[in-house]
Amino acid sequence: MNVLVLNRWPQYPNSDRWDNSLARLDELLPATQFRVSYMCDQTGRQGLPAQADDIHIVDDFADHDQVVELAEHIQAERGRFDLVVAFSEFLLDVAGRIRQRCGIAGPGPDEVEWFRNKHIMKQRVEAAGLRVPRWFLCHSPEQVLSDARSLGFPLIFKPLRGAVSQGVHKVSNAAELAALCRSTALQGQEIEEYIEGRLMHTDGVVGRDGCIYMCTSRYIVPCLDFEHGAALGSVIQTEVTDECKAFILSALAALRLRNSAFHLEFFDTGREFVFLEIGARVPGADVPYVLHDVHGVNLFRLWIDVMLGREISPIAIDPEASGGWLMIPRPKPLPQQVVDATPMMGKIPFLYRELIPKPGQILQQAGGYATLQGGRFLFRGGDQREIEDAIEATLAAYRITTTPYAMV
């Protein structure tokens, strides 16, 4: 079978870092079973198997025309591809264009757009009768300020396409919104109703005939707060109501997701569930590692399995088993040099893995959650309440000391 892999993720062998360790390409697509061609940027080159023999470096994955032309060239030399694999949220668009141009099965640009464009995804979910935040596309400062009055403040200002809360703002009043309109190109932005409630996420994999595995967790704080210095994390919920499960499945059905991993975020207000957004990929941060270590499910492997049409054995999990993760943001303003950080291993029940920066390390601005942060902690082995208590205890006890660092 001929497979084209697009990769922008490194691996960290012989390191304490576990980032991307569940997406080892030599294990997911072994050379004994697949004929694999790799397209990667310089960072992604560090994540390819040592024995990879068909590697093509791209200058910038954002240059879709260049990437698609290169894919056509590779296919002409190697034969028609049966599958295109792209795990990163930021590669889904170009992967869809390659499938369309090269005649490869899988989601093309139109279908990918349902999961990349927040305007389109909310339209589809709302049309299915599910509650979504009210929203308006941004066209001009006058229109934005006018529509904001109907939403009320606070409200959310964010890009239509994006991830990891990049470019997302909680706006408290009209003056703040007017300032954003002056400093931001409005094309490709939206304003959205602010929802009060518990922010939840459900992660899993759907096959051809429906959902194969899913797990619902509660964020300890909204993701947006992480950008403003709050710790981020979530806890697996062991008691999920039938109404909640029905809402999740209805959202997946509204978007006709098939043969894909997914990361769905929604609010539980106590009165209703409100869809926020969905990604057609494995969740970010430390979610996949906790799900793997608690439930024994590798979402990347399961995603490959459903793309290949393999028969999936029923997945048995302990319904009482919980777990969670905690991420401490890098102290700002960046860059900062680490003076000291407090190890938590052996001090907190149910904490089984940590990644804390070492004295002398430099903390710099980097995209995404799965980077060297102020501290990262994984928990398992307790029930939901015990995991929540362990996270709270870690938050109370962990200390990191840094000093501003001048880059040369």
Buried (B, 14 or more C-beta within 10 A) or exposed (E): EBBBBBBBBBBEEEEEBBBBBBBBBBEBBEEEEBBBBBBBBEEBBBBBBEEBEBBBEBEEBEEBEBBBEBBEEBBEEBEEBBBBBBBBBBBBBBBBBBBBBBEBEBBBBEBBBBBBBBBBBBBBBBEBEBBBBBBBBBEEBEBBBEBBEEBEBBBBBBBBBBBBBEBBBBBEEEEBBBEBBEEBEBEBBBBBBBBEBBBBBBBBBBBEEEBBBBBBBBBBBBBBBBBEEBBBBBBBBBEBEEEBBEBBBBBBBBBEBBBBBBBBBBBBEEEEBBBBBBBBBBBBBBBBBBBBBBBEBBBBBBBBBBBBEEEEEEBEEEEEBBBBBBBBBBBBEBBBBBEEBEEBEEEBEBBBBBBBBEEEBBBEEEEBBBBBBBBBBBBBBBBBEBBBBBBEBBBEEBEBEBEEBEEE
